[in-house]
């Protein structure tokens, strides 16, 4: 059984064929899907998907969409988390270093969501682009009891180790399928079996061989095979290890 630990199946990209997307994923062994929230306006779409047995929703405020967030969104997030215990994590939240003009606001929003996760003892799903060291430093200062996921990890073996020591796991997706990602390949090979989950970030983060295409959860099977090759393991072992870690992190039902 495979779990796609991070896919945006609520996005309009899937409105025309969402059921077919689920079917294609099931056909290659993907049995569960974790869907993070990105903006307050779309939490209802995430929660609606969460009514499906095979979907677990998260609620959060994504740093990419700073223009969409409003001053009272954190308070609304707190209320939504209390009203919807089916939400398995706070996120997607975090820091995107590509947008220097919003970094101060990003950090403020990120800290607020980390505090919500800490008080509710929920894991946190973190978007971390060009900010691995800074985010690790902040997590070290805050100490989150439920840990979380460093989504779309693309850092070094040393950065991966720092996150693992803080009780986090890293998300492995399309980036590692590219031949030029040698530093990431070394990190993947060095991870412990319980240190990672598999994800697609659908509809984003296309795999090698699929440039410009919409990503979808069925391709987590390709990610699994790529991880297996880098680690010198069978795809079956990678599927078993990553799914067990996702279940532990998010409190998912046994497969």
C-alpha positions in Angstrom: 0.0 0.0 0.0 1.2 3.5 -0.9 0.2 6.8 0.7 0.5 10.1 -1.0 1.4 12.2 2.0 0.9 15.6 0.3 -1.4 16.2 -2.6 -3.7 19.2 -3.4 -6.6 17.3 -4.7 -8.9 20.2 -3.8 -7.3 22.4 -6.5 -9.5 23.3 -9.5 -6.9 21.5 -11.7 -8.8 18.3 -10.8 -12.4 19.5 -11.1 -12.9 18.0 -14.5 -11.6 14.4 -13.7 -11.1 14.1 -9.9 -12.8 10.6 -9.7 -10.6 9.4 -12.5 -7.5 10.7 -10.7 -8.5 8.7 -7.6 -9.1 5.6 -9.8 -5.7 5.8 -11.5 -4.0 6.2 -8.1 -5.9 3.2 -6.6 -4.9 1.1 -9.7 -1.2 1.5 -8.8 -1.7 0.8 -5.1 -2.2 4.3 -3.6 -4.7 3.7 -0.8 -4.6 7.0 1.1 -4.2 10.7 0.4 -3.3 13.6 2.8 -4.6 16.9 1.5 -3.2 20.1 3.0 -5.0 23.4 3.2 -3.5 26.5 1.6 -6.0 29.4 2.0 -9.0 30.0 4.3 -11.2 30.4 1.2 -10.5 26.8 0.2 -10.7 25.0 3.5 -14.2 23.9 2.8 -13.0 22.1 -0.3 -10.3 20.3 1.7 -12.8 19.3 4.4 -15.3 18.1 1.8 -12.6 15.8 0.4 -11.9 14.7 3.9 -15.3 13.1 4.2 -13.9 10.4 1.9 -12.6 7.4 3.9 -9.3 7.5 2.0 -8.6 11.2 2.4 -7.2 13.0 5.5 -7.4 16.8 5.5 -5.0 19.4 7.0 -5.8 23.0 7.5 -3.3 25.9 7.2 -2.2 29.1 5.5 0.4 28.7 2.8 3.3 31.3 2.5 2.9 31.4 -1.3 -0.5 33.0 -1.0 0.3 35.9 1.3 -1.9 38.2 -0.8 -4.9 36.0 -0.1 -4.5 35.9 3.7 -6.3 38.3 6.0 -5.6 39.6 9.5 -8.1 37.4 11.2 -7.2 34.2 9.3 -5.2 32.7 12.2 -8.1 33.1 14.6 -10.3 31.5 12.0 -7.8 28.7 11.7 -7.9 28.1 15.4 -11.7 27.8 15.3 -11.6 25.5 12.3 -9.1 23.2 13.9 -11.3 23.0 17.0 -14.5 22.4 15.0 -12.9 19.8 12.7 -11.0 17.1 14.7 -10.7 15.2 11.4 -7.9 17.6 10.4 -4.7 15.5 11.0 -2.2 18.4 10.9 -1.7 22.2 10.7 -0.5 23.1 7.3 0.5 23.7 4.7 2.5 26.6 6.3 6.1 27.7 6.3 8.6 29.9 4.6 9.3 30.5 1.0 12.7 32.3 0.6 12.0 33.2 -3.0 9.8 36.1 -1.9 12.0 38.4 0.1 9.4 41.2 0.1 7.0 39.1 2.2 9.5 37.3 4.5 8.6 39.3 7.6 4.9 38.6 7.2 5.7 34.9 6.3 7.6 34.4 9.6 4.8 36.0 11.6 2.2 33.8 10.0 4.4 30.7 10.3 5.0 31.3 14.0 1.3 31.7 14.7 0.6 28.4 13.1 3.4 26.7 14.9 1.9 27.8 18.2 -1.5 26.5 17.2 0.1 23.1 16.4 1.9 23.1 19.7 -1.1 23.9 21.8 -3.2 21.3 20.0 -0.5 18.7 19.9 -0.9 18.4 16.1 1.9 17.7 13.6 2.7 20.5 11.2 3.2 20.3 7.5 5.9 22.8 6.5 6.7 24.3 3.1 10.4 25.2 3.3 12.0 26.7 0.2 15.5 28.2 0.5 15.1 28.3 4.3 16.0 24.9 5.6 18.6 26.1 8.2 16.4 29.0 9.4 13.4 26.9 9.8 15.3 24.2 11.6 16.6 26.9 14.0 13.0 28.1 14.7 11.8 24.6 15.3 14.6 23.9 17.7 13.6 27.0 19.7 9.9 26.1 19.8 10.0 22.3 20.3 6.8 20.9 18.8 5.5 17.7 20.6 3.9 16.1 17.6 6.7 16.9 15.1 5.7 17.1 11.5 6.6 16.9 7.8 9.2 19.0 5.9 7.3 18.9 2.6 9.2 18.6 -0.7 12.6 18.2 1.0 15.4 19.1 -1.4 18.3 19.8 1.0 21.5 18.1 2.1 22.1 15.0 4.2 23.1 17.3 7.1 19.9 19.3 6.8 17.8 16.2 6.7 19.6 14.9 9.8 18.8 18.2 11.6 15.1 17.9 10.9 15.0 14.2 12.0 16.7 15.1 15.3 13.9 17.6 15.9 11.2 14.9 15.5 10.3 15.7 11.9 10.3 13.5 8.8 11.0 14.7 5.2 8.7 14.4 2.2 10.2 12.9 -0.9 8.7 13.7 -4.3 9.4 14.6 -7.9 12.6 16.6 -7.2 14.5 13.4 -6.5 13.6 11.9 -9.9 15.8 14.4 -11.7 19.4 13.3 -12.5 20.9 16.7 -11.5 19.6 16.5 -7.9 22.8 14.8 -6.6 22.8 16.4 -3.2 19.3 15.3 -2.6 20.1 11.8 -3.8 22.8 11.5 -1.1 20.3 12.7 1.5 17.7 10.1 0.4 20.3 7.3 0.5 21.3 8.3 4.1 17.8 8.5 5.6 16.7 5.9 8.1 13.7 3.8 7.1 11.4 5.8 9.4 12.6 9.2 8.3 10.6 9.9 5.2 7.2 9.8 3.5 6.4 9.8 -0.2 4.4 12.5 -1.8 3.5 14.1 -5.2 2.5 17.7 -4.3 -0.1 17.2 -7.1 -0.8 19.1 -9.3 2.7 20.6 -8.9 6.3 19.2 -8.6 6.4 17.2 -11.9 8.6 14.2 -12.1 11.4 13.7 -14.6 10.0 12.6 -17.9 6.8 14.6 -17.4 7.8 18.2 -18.0 4.9 20.7 -18.0 2.3 18.0 -17.2 -0.2 18.1 -14.3 1.1 15.9 -11.5 -1.2 13.4 -9.9 -1.1 10.9 -7.0 -0.7 7.8 -9.2 2.9 9.0 -9.8 3.8 8.4 -6.2 4.4 4.9 -7.4 7.2 6.3 -9.7 8.6 8.2 -6.7 8.6 5.0 -4.7 10.6 3.2 -7.4 13.1 6.1 -7.6 13.6 6.1 -3.8 14.1 2.4 -3.9 16.8 2.7 -6.5 18.6 5.4 -4.5 18.5 3.4 -1.3 19.3 0.0 -2.8 16.0 -1.4 -1.5 12.9 -3.0 -3.1 9.9 -0.8 -3.9 7.9 -3.0 -1.6 10.1 -2.2 1.3 10.0 1.6 0.5 6.2 1.5 0.2 5.9 -0.4 3.6 8.4 1.9 5.4 7.0 5.2 4.1 3.4 4.2 4.6 4.1 3.2 8.2 5.8 6.5 8.8 2.8 8.4 7.3 0.4 6.5 9.5 2.4 7.2 12.6 2.9 10.9 11.8 -0.7 11.7 10.9 -2.5 9.1 13.0 -3.9 7.4 9.9 -5.8 4.1 10.0 -3.9 0.9 9.5 -3.9 -0.2 5.9 
